[in-house]
Each structure stands twice: as C-alpha cells, then as structure tokens.
Amino acid sequence: MAKIEMYSTAWCPFCVRAKQLLKSKSVAFEDTDVDREPQKRAEMMQRGGGRTVPQIFIDDQPVGGCDELYALERSGELDRLLAQ
C-alpha cells in the first residue's frame, strides 16, 4: 500500500475535501497541520514547491493539491497510485 502524506490546515475547505476523498478510499494517510507546526510549512514547500495547502505526497512524490487529487480520481490514476 502506498504511503500518503498531506500538509493541511484545519480551516481549509480544500484540505477537508482532499481528506474526504482519501477517507472514502479507506486509505491511511499522515496529516501534518502547518498551522500547529509552522516549521513544517517550510518543509512542505521544499519537498513539493507548493505554497498553498493541501500539499499531497504519494510515496514521496508530490501530487499537488485538492484539484490535482480529484483529477487523478477522475482519470482512474489515483487507484493505481494508491495500490502501489
């Protein structure tokens, strides 16, 4: 099973949507709240280049944010990535 990591905030509606999609897939993911751990925001930007949340990584590869995650779902690619 793939390792999934997400950088998010509690108040971000895009973060909530991304988490809902991952939960609907019944996959475990590590969620880092960059408001509670501000030093992790710099780590997030260094890893994937994104400044906004959510930033999602599957097996250490940057996926992008909520829109990109849903695009993977629509194309059928998300299931393949999660099954690795």
Biopython code that builds the backbone (N, CA, C, O; Angstrom):
import numpy as np
from Bio.PDB.StructureBuilder import StructureBuilder

atoms = [
    (1, "MET", "N", (0.841, -1.189, 0.000)),
    (1, "MET", "CA", (0.000, 0.000, 0.000)),
    (1, "MET", "C", (0.879, 1.243, 0.000)),
    (1, "MET", "O", (1.950, 1.255, 0.607)),
    (2, "ALA", "N", (0.433, 2.260, -0.667)),
    (2, "ALA", "CA", (1.196, 3.494, -0.821)),
    (2, "ALA", "C", (1.251, 4.279, 0.490)),
    (2, "ALA", "O", (0.341, 4.215, 1.316)),
    (3, "LYS", "N", (2.341, 5.016, 0.651)),
    (3, "LYS", "CA", (2.491, 5.934, 1.784)),
    (3, "LYS", "C", (1.942, 7.285, 1.340)),
    (3, "LYS", "O", (2.395, 7.852, 0.345)),
    (4, "ILE", "N", (0.962, 7.797, 2.087)),
    (4, "ILE", "CA", (0.313, 9.058, 1.727)),
    (4, "ILE", "C", (0.561, 10.073, 2.840)),
    (4, "ILE", "O", (0.333, 9.801, 4.018)),
    (5, "GLU", "N", (1.032, 11.242, 2.433)),
    (5, "GLU", "CA", (1.266, 12.329, 3.371)),
    (5, "GLU", "C", (0.557, 13.577, 2.870)),
    (5, "GLU", "O", (0.517, 13.850, 1.671)),
    (6, "MET", "N", (0.001, 14.327, 3.809)),
    (6, "MET", "CA", (-0.694, 15.564, 3.448)),
    (6, "MET", "C", (-0.298, 16.664, 4.428)),
    (6, "MET", "O", (-0.257, 16.450, 5.640)),
    (7, "TYR", "N", (-0.013, 17.823, 3.892)),
    (7, "TYR", "CA", (0.175, 19.030, 4.690)),
    (7, "TYR", "C", (-1.116, 19.822, 4.540)),
    (7, "TYR", "O", (-1.580, 20.055, 3.424)),
    (8, "SER", "N", (-1.692, 20.234, 5.656)),
    (8, "SER", "CA", (-3.000, 20.884, 5.607)),
    (8, "SER", "C", (-3.161, 21.868, 6.758)),
    (8, "SER", "O", (-2.260, 22.053, 7.576)),
    (9, "THR", "N", (-4.337, 22.493, 6.797)),
    (9, "THR", "CA", (-4.770, 23.276, 7.954)),
    (9, "THR", "C", (-6.191, 22.822, 8.283)),
    (9, "THR", "O", (-6.885, 22.258, 7.438)),
    (10, "ALA", "N", (-6.606, 23.072, 9.503)),
    (10, "ALA", "CA", (-7.929, 22.628, 9.957)),
    (10, "ALA", "C", (-9.056, 23.418, 9.299)),
    (10, "ALA", "O", (-10.163, 22.899, 9.156)),
    (11, "TRP", "N", (-8.802, 24.648, 8.901)),
    (11, "TRP", "CA", (-9.862, 25.534, 8.401)),
    (11, "TRP", "C", (-9.988, 25.563, 6.882)),
    (11, "TRP", "O", (-10.885, 26.221, 6.355)),
    (12, "CYS", "N", (-9.114, 24.866, 6.174)),
    (12, "CYS", "CA", (-9.077, 24.928, 4.718)),
    (12, "CYS", "C", (-10.118, 23.990, 4.093)),
    (12, "CYS", "O", (-10.052, 22.781, 4.314)),
    (13, "PRO", "N", (-11.079, 24.517, 3.319)),
    (13, "PRO", "CA", (-12.098, 23.647, 2.720)),
    (13, "PRO", "C", (-11.522, 22.678, 1.683)),
    (13, "PRO", "O", (-12.059, 21.586, 1.496)),
    (14, "PHE", "N", (-10.444, 23.063, 1.013)),
    (14, "PHE", "CA", (-9.812, 22.154, 0.049)),
    (14, "PHE", "C", (-9.140, 20.990, 0.770)),
    (14, "PHE", "O", (-9.127, 19.863, 0.274)),
    (15, "CYS", "N", (-8.584, 21.273, 1.942)),
    (15, "CYS", "CA", (-7.982, 20.208, 2.757)),
    (15, "CYS", "C", (-9.056, 19.216, 3.190)),
    (15, "CYS", "O", (-8.848, 18.004, 3.142)),
    (16, "VAL", "N", (-10.199, 19.737, 3.609)),
    (16, "VAL", "CA", (-11.310, 18.885, 4.041)),
    (16, "VAL", "C", (-11.760, 17.988, 2.890)),
    (16, "VAL", "O", (-11.980, 16.793, 3.090)),
    (17, "ARG", "N", (-11.898, 18.547, 1.693)),
    (17, "ARG", "CA", (-12.317, 17.750, 0.530)),
    (17, "ARG", "C", (-11.304, 16.671, 0.180)),
    (17, "ARG", "O", (-11.679, 15.541, -0.129)),
    (18, "ALA", "N", (-10.016, 17.017, 0.228)),
    (18, "ALA", "CA", (-8.973, 16.034, -0.080)),
    (18, "ALA", "C", (-8.999, 14.899, 0.945)),
    (18, "ALA", "O", (-8.881, 13.729, 0.581)),
    (19, "LYS", "N", (-9.152, 15.242, 2.213)),
    (19, "LYS", "CA", (-9.222, 14.217, 3.263)),
    (19, "LYS", "C", (-10.453, 13.332, 3.068)),
    (19, "LYS", "O", (-10.381, 12.119, 3.264)),
    (20, "GLN", "N", (-11.574, 13.927, 2.685)),
    (20, "GLN", "CA", (-12.793, 13.141, 2.453)),
    (20, "GLN", "C", (-12.582, 12.129, 1.340)),
    (20, "GLN", "O", (-13.015, 10.982, 1.457)),
    (21, "LEU", "N", (-11.924, 12.535, 0.264)),
    (21, "LEU", "CA", (-11.674, 11.607, -0.840)),
    (21, "LEU", "C", (-10.780, 10.462, -0.385)),
    (21, "LEU", "O", (-11.060, 9.300, -0.680)),
    (22, "LEU", "N", (-9.710, 10.781, 0.327)),
    (22, "LEU", "CA", (-8.813, 9.721, 0.789)),
    (22, "LEU", "C", (-9.515, 8.792, 1.769)),
    (22, "LEU", "O", (-9.318, 7.578, 1.723)),
    (23, "LYS", "N", (-10.327, 9.348, 2.649)),
    (23, "LYS", "CA", (-11.078, 8.503, 3.594)),
    (23, "LYS", "C", (-12.077, 7.615, 2.855)),
    (23, "LYS", "O", (-12.300, 6.473, 3.258)),
    (24, "SER", "N", (-12.680, 8.122, 1.785)),
    (24, "SER", "CA", (-13.631, 7.317, 1.017)),
    (24, "SER", "C", (-12.937, 6.142, 0.334)),
    (24, "SER", "O", (-13.575, 5.141, 0.009)),
    (25, "LYS", "N", (-11.627, 6.269, 0.119)),
    (25, "LYS", "CA", (-10.822, 5.193, -0.467)),
    (25, "LYS", "C", (-10.336, 4.217, 0.605)),
    (25, "LYS", "O", (-9.696, 3.213, 0.291)),
    (26, "SER", "N", (-10.639, 4.513, 1.865)),
    (26, "SER", "CA", (-10.222, 3.681, 3.010)),
    (26, "SER", "C", (-8.713, 3.493, 3.072)),
    (26, "SER", "O", (-8.220, 2.397, 3.336)),
    (27, "VAL", "N", (-7.989, 4.578, 2.825)),
    (27, "VAL", "CA", (-6.533, 4.532, 2.925)),
    (27, "VAL", "C", (-6.086, 5.393, 4.104)),
    (27, "VAL", "O", (-6.675, 6.432, 4.401)),
    (28, "ALA", "N", (-5.044, 4.934, 4.755)),
    (28, "ALA", "CA", (-4.468, 5.693, 5.858)),
    (28, "ALA", "C", (-3.546, 6.759, 5.281)),
    (28, "ALA", "O", (-2.885, 6.537, 4.267)),
    (29, "PHE", "N", (-3.507, 7.913, 5.931)),
    (29, "PHE", "CA", (-2.603, 8.970, 5.496)),
    (29, "PHE", "C", (-2.129, 9.752, 6.704)),
    (29, "PHE", "O", (-2.825, 9.866, 7.712)),
    (30, "GLU", "N", (-0.930, 10.284, 6.576)),
    (30, "GLU", "CA", (-0.343, 11.108, 7.623)),
    (30, "GLU", "C", (-0.697, 12.554, 7.318)),
    (30, "GLU", "O", (-0.443, 13.043, 6.218)),
    (31, "ASP", "N", (-1.280, 13.233, 8.289)),
    (31, "ASP", "CA", (-1.720, 14.610, 8.096)),
    (31, "ASP", "C", (-0.913, 15.525, 9.012)),
    (31, "ASP", "O", (-0.914, 15.345, 10.230)),
    (32, "THR", "N", (-0.230, 16.499, 8.431)),
    (32, "THR", "CA", (0.544, 17.471, 9.188)),
    (32, "THR", "C", (-0.141, 18.816, 9.080)),
    (32, "THR", "O", (-0.285, 19.361, 7.986)),
    (33, "ASP", "N", (-0.567, 19.355, 10.220)),
    (33, "ASP", "CA", (-1.236, 20.656, 10.277)),
    (33, "ASP", "C", (-0.167, 21.740, 10.359)),
    (33, "ASP", "O", (0.490, 21.887, 11.390)),
    (34, "VAL", "N", (0.009, 22.496, 9.286)),
    (34, "VAL", "CA", (1.061, 23.506, 9.246)),
    (34, "VAL", "C", (0.739, 24.746, 10.081)),
    (34, "VAL", "O", (1.617, 25.580, 10.300)),
    (35, "ASP", "N", (-0.500, 24.882, 10.547)),
    (35, "ASP", "CA", (-0.804, 25.957, 11.496)),
    (35, "ASP", "C", (-0.296, 25.589, 12.885)),
    (35, "ASP", "O", (0.204, 26.444, 13.617)),
    (36, "ARG", "N", (-0.423, 24.330, 13.240)),
    (36, "ARG", "CA", (0.048, 23.864, 14.555)),
    (36, "ARG", "C", (1.551, 23.636, 14.580)),
    (36, "ARG", "O", (2.184, 23.736, 15.631)),
    (37, "GLU", "N", (2.119, 23.330, 13.421)),
    (37, "GLU", "CA", (3.556, 23.096, 13.303)),
    (37, "GLU", "C", (4.102, 23.977, 12.179)),
    (37, "GLU", "O", (4.389, 23.485, 11.088)),
    (38, "PRO", "N", (4.249, 25.301, 12.449)),
    (38, "PRO", "CA", (4.629, 26.241, 11.386)),
    (38, "PRO", "C", (5.956, 25.905, 10.702)),
    (38, "PRO", "O", (6.135, 26.228, 9.528)),
    (39, "GLN", "N", (6.881, 25.271, 11.405)),
    (39, "GLN", "CA", (8.158, 24.912, 10.794)),
    (39, "GLN", "C", (7.974, 23.878, 9.686)),
    (39, "GLN", "O", (8.840, 23.738, 8.823)),
    (40, "LYS", "N", (6.866, 23.161, 9.702)),
    (40, "LYS", "CA", (6.589, 22.158, 8.674)),
    (40, "LYS", "C", (6.178, 22.790, 7.336)),
    (40, "LYS", "O", (6.249, 22.132, 6.298)),
    (41, "ARG", "N", (5.753, 24.046, 7.353)),
    (41, "ARG", "CA", (5.387, 24.717, 6.097)),
    (41, "ARG", "C", (6.622, 24.859, 5.203)),
    (41, "ARG", "O", (6.538, 24.649, 3.993)),
    (42, "ALA", "N", (7.750, 25.210, 5.786)),
    (42, "ALA", "CA", (8.994, 25.312, 5.006)),
    (42, "ALA", "C", (9.373, 23.942, 4.444)),
    (42, "ALA", "O", (9.811, 23.837, 3.299)),
    (43, "GLU", "N", (9.206, 22.912, 5.239)),
    (43, "GLU", "CA", (9.476, 21.548, 4.770)),
    (43, "GLU", "C", (8.570, 21.197, 3.593)),
    (43, "GLU", "O", (9.018, 20.624, 2.600)),
    (44, "MET", "N", (7.288, 21.550, 3.717)),
    (44, "MET", "CA", (6.315, 21.291, 2.666)),
    (44, "MET", "C", (6.731, 21.972, 1.364)),
    (44, "MET", "O", (6.699, 21.354, 0.300)),
    (45, "MET", "N", (7.120, 23.237, 1.445)),
    (45, "MET", "CA", (7.484, 23.993, 0.252)),
    (45, "MET", "C", (8.765, 23.447, -0.369)),
    (45, "MET", "O", (8.901, 23.427, -1.592)),
    (46, "GLN", "N", (9.690, 23.010, 0.453)),
    (46, "GLN", "CA", (10.939, 22.452, -0.053)),
    (46, "GLN", "C", (10.680, 21.116, -0.769)),
    (46, "GLN", "O", (11.270, 20.844, -1.815)),
    (47, "ARG", "N", (9.809, 20.301, -0.208)),
    (47, "ARG", "CA", (9.555, 18.976, -0.781)),
    (47, "ARG", "C", (8.833, 19.047, -2.121)),
    (47, "ARG", "O", (9.210, 18.363, -3.072)),
    (48, "GLY", "N", (7.795, 19.878, -2.195)),
    (48, "GLY", "CA", (6.974, 19.861, -3.398)),
    (48, "GLY", "C", (6.903, 21.150, -4.168)),
    (48, "GLY", "O", (6.387, 21.178, -5.285)),
    (49, "GLY", "N", (7.416, 22.229, -3.586)),
    (49, "GLY", "CA", (7.400, 23.503, -4.269)),
    (49, "GLY", "C", (6.118, 24.302, -4.091)),
    (49, "GLY", "O", (6.077, 25.484, -4.434)),
    (50, "GLY", "N", (5.061, 23.676, -3.556)),
    (50, "GLY", "CA", (3.798, 24.373, -3.365)),
    (50, "GLY", "C", (3.780, 25.212, -2.103)),
    (50, "GLY", "O", (4.390, 24.859, -1.094)),
    (51, "ARG", "N", (3.073, 26.324, -2.174)),
    (51, "ARG", "CA", (2.960, 27.218, -1.020)),
    (51, "ARG", "C", (1.598, 27.109, -0.336)),
    (51, "ARG", "O", (1.446, 27.485, 0.827)),
    (52, "THR", "N", (0.616, 26.596, -1.064)),
    (52, "THR", "CA", (-0.737, 26.524, -0.524)),
    (52, "THR", "C", (-1.035, 25.124, -0.019)),
    (52, "THR", "O", (-0.378, 24.157, -0.403)),
    (53, "VAL", "N", (-2.031, 25.031, 0.844)),
    (53, "VAL", "CA", (-2.466, 23.726, 1.339)),
    (53, "VAL", "C", (-3.773, 23.360, 0.670)),
    (53, "VAL", "O", (-4.539, 24.243, 0.285)),
    (54, "PRO", "N", (-4.038, 22.077, 0.525)),
    (54, "PRO", "CA", (-3.181, 20.976, 0.916)),
    (54, "PRO", "C", (-2.070, 20.735, -0.093)),
    (54, "PRO", "O", (-2.177, 21.106, -1.262)),
    (55, "GLN", "N", (-1.009, 20.111, 0.380)),
    (55, "GLN", "CA", (0.037, 19.559, -0.475)),
    (55, "GLN", "C", (0.069, 18.073, -0.154)),
    (55, "GLN", "O", (0.217, 17.682, 1.004)),
    (56, "ILE", "N", (-0.071, 17.256, -1.177)),
    (56, "ILE", "CA", (-0.235, 15.814, -1.000)),
    (56, "ILE", "C", (0.920, 15.090, -1.682)),
    (56, "ILE", "O", (1.340, 15.443, -2.784)),
    (57, "PHE", "N", (1.417, 14.072, -0.995)),
    (57, "PHE", "CA", (2.513, 13.253, -1.498)),
    (57, "PHE", "C", (2.093, 11.790, -1.425)),
    (57, "PHE", "O", (1.564, 11.334, -0.411)),
    (58, "ILE", "N", (2.333, 11.070, -2.499)),
    (58, "ILE", "CA", (2.091, 9.629, -2.517)),
    (58, "ILE", "C", (3.428, 8.971, -2.814)),
    (58, "ILE", "O", (4.037, 9.206, -3.858)),
    (59, "ASP", "N", (3.872, 8.138, -1.873)),
    (59, "ASP", "CA", (5.197, 7.507, -1.973)),
    (59, "ASP", "C", (6.282, 8.543, -2.242)),
    (59, "ASP", "O", (7.130, 8.364, -3.116)),
    (60, "ASP", "N", (6.239, 9.627, -1.476)),
    (60, "ASP", "CA", (7.222, 10.714, -1.514)),
    (60, "ASP", "C", (7.218, 11.526, -2.806)),
    (60, "ASP", "O", (8.074, 12.392, -2.989)),
    (61, "GLN", "N", (6.275, 11.262, -3.700)),
    (61, "GLN", "CA", (6.167, 12.030, -4.942)),
    (61, "GLN", "C", (5.070, 13.086, -4.782)),
    (61, "GLN", "O", (3.960, 12.758, -4.362)),
    (62, "PRO", "N", (5.363, 14.346, -5.108)),
    (62, "PRO", "CA", (4.334, 15.379, -4.979)),
    (62, "PRO", "C", (3.202, 15.171, -5.978)),
    (62, "PRO", "O", (3.423, 15.003, -7.177)),
    (63, "VAL", "N", (1.987, 15.190, -5.447)),
    (63, "VAL", "CA", (0.781, 15.066, -6.271)),
    (63, "VAL", "C", (0.232, 16.449, -6.573)),
    (63, "VAL", "O", (-0.315, 16.685, -7.651)),
    (64, "GLY", "N", (0.377, 17.357, -5.630)),
    (64, "GLY", "CA", (-0.190, 18.689, -5.746)),
    (64, "GLY", "C", (-1.226, 18.883, -4.657)),
    (64, "GLY", "O", (-1.062, 18.416, -3.530)),
    (65, "GLY", "N", (-2.293, 19.580, -5.010)),
    (65, "GLY", "CA", (-3.333, 19.892, -4.046)),
    (65, "GLY", "C", (-4.616, 19.134, -4.301)),
    (65, "GLY", "O", (-4.619, 18.079, -4.936)),
    (66, "CYS", "N", (-5.699, 19.683, -3.802)),
    (66, "CYS", "CA", (-7.015, 19.056, -3.894)),
    (66, "CYS", "C", (-7.451, 18.865, -5.350)),
    (66, "CYS", "O", (-7.921, 17.789, -5.720)),
    (67, "ASP", "N", (-7.301, 19.890, -6.163)),
    (67, "ASP", "CA", (-7.727, 19.795, -7.567)),
    (67, "ASP", "C", (-6.982, 18.687, -8.295)),
    (67, "ASP", "O", (-7.576, 17.934, -9.066)),
    (68, "GLU", "N", (-5.688, 18.590, -8.051)),
    (68, "GLU", "CA", (-4.882, 17.563, -8.705)),
    (68, "GLU", "C", (-5.272, 16.170, -8.215)),
    (68, "GLU", "O", (-5.293, 15.215, -8.992)),
    (69, "LEU", "N", (-5.582, 16.060, -6.917)),
    (69, "LEU", "CA", (-6.010, 14.768, -6.365)),
    (69, "LEU", "C", (-7.319, 14.319, -7.012)),
    (69, "LEU", "O", (-7.461, 13.152, -7.377)),
    (70, "TYR", "N", (-8.267, 15.229, -7.155)),
    (70, "TYR", "CA", (-9.541, 14.880, -7.784)),
    (70, "TYR", "C", (-9.379, 14.595, -9.278)),
    (70, "TYR", "O", (-10.110, 13.776, -9.833)),
    (71, "ALA", "N", (-8.430, 15.262, -9.931)),
    (71, "ALA", "CA", (-8.154, 14.969, -11.342)),
    (71, "ALA", "C", (-7.611, 13.550, -11.483)),
    (71, "ALA", "O", (-7.967, 12.842, -12.424)),
    (72, "LEU", "N", (-6.760, 13.134, -10.565)),
    (72, "LEU", "CA", (-6.262, 11.755, -10.574)),
    (72, "LEU", "C", (-7.413, 10.777, -10.376)),
    (72, "LEU", "O", (-7.453, 9.719, -11.003)),
    (73, "GLU", "N", (-8.337, 11.132, -9.511)),
    (73, "GLU", "CA", (-9.509, 10.274, -9.267)),
    (73, "GLU", "C", (-10.350, 10.148, -10.533)),
    (73, "GLU", "O", (-10.749, 9.043, -10.899)),
    (74, "ARG", "N", (-10.622, 11.254, -11.198)),
    (74, "ARG", "CA", (-11.447, 11.229, -12.411)),
    (74, "ARG", "C", (-10.800, 10.408, -13.524)),
    (74, "ARG", "O", (-11.493, 9.754, -14.302)),
    (75, "SER", "N", (-9.475, 10.444, -13.597)),
    (75, "SER", "CA", (-8.778, 9.714, -14.657)),
    (75, "SER", "C", (-8.573, 8.239, -14.322)),
    (75, "SER", "O", (-8.165, 7.456, -15.180)),
    (76, "GLY", "N", (-8.856, 7.859, -13.068)),
    (76, "GLY", "CA", (-8.632, 6.476, -12.650)),
    (76, "GLY", "C", (-7.214, 6.214, -12.170)),
    (76, "GLY", "O", (-6.893, 5.109, -11.731)),
    (77, "GLU", "N", (-6.384, 7.214, -12.252)),
    (77, "GLU", "CA", (-4.974, 7.066, -11.881)),
    (77, "GLU", "C", (-4.777, 6.979, -10.363)),
    (77, "GLU", "O", (-3.817, 6.361, -9.904)),
    (78, "LEU", "N", (-5.664, 7.585, -9.588)),
    (78, "LEU", "CA", (-5.499, 7.592, -8.136)),
    (78, "LEU", "C", (-5.517, 6.173, -7.571)),
    (78, "LEU", "O", (-4.688, 5.844, -6.721)),
    (79, "ASP", "N", (-6.420, 5.345, -8.011)),
    (79, "ASP", "CA", (-6.485, 3.970, -7.516)),
    (79, "ASP", "C", (-5.186, 3.221, -7.806)),
    (79, "ASP", "O", (-4.715, 2.445, -6.974)),
    (80, "ARG", "N", (-4.617, 3.450, -8.969)),
    (80, "ARG", "CA", (-3.357, 2.800, -9.317)),
    (80, "ARG", "C", (-2.230, 3.251, -8.398)),
    (80, "ARG", "O", (-1.434, 2.435, -7.933)),
    (81, "LEU", "N", (-2.166, 4.554, -8.139)),
    (81, "LEU", "CA", (-1.129, 5.085, -7.256)),
    (81, "LEU", "C", (-1.290, 4.562, -5.834)),
    (81, "LEU", "O", (-0.304, 4.247, -5.168)),
    (82, "LEU", "N", (-2.527, 4.472, -5.373)),
    (82, "LEU", "CA", (-2.772, 4.018, -4.011)),
    (82, "LEU", "C", (-2.479, 2.540, -3.830)),
    (82, "LEU", "O", (-2.165, 2.100, -2.724)),
    (83, "ALA", "N", (-2.577, 1.769, -4.903)),
    (83, "ALA", "CA", (-2.374, 0.326, -4.813)),
    (83, "ALA", "C", (-0.911, -0.066, -4.818)),
    (83, "ALA", "O", (-0.588, -1.213, -4.509)),
    (84, "GLN", "N", (-0.030, 0.834, -5.153)),
    (84, "GLN", "CA", (1.393, 0.504, -5.239)),
    (84, "GLN", "C", (1.963, 0.125, -3.901)),
    (84, "GLN", "O", (3.151, -0.182, -3.801)),
]
sb = StructureBuilder()
sb.init_structure("model")
sb.init_model(0)
sb.init_chain("A")
sb.init_seg("    ")
for serial, (resi, resn, name, xyz) in enumerate(atoms, 1):
    if name == "N":
        sb.init_residue(resn, " ", resi, " ")
    sb.init_atom(name, np.array(xyz, "f"), 0.0, 1.0, " ", f" {name:<3s}", serial, name[0])
structure = sb.get_structure()
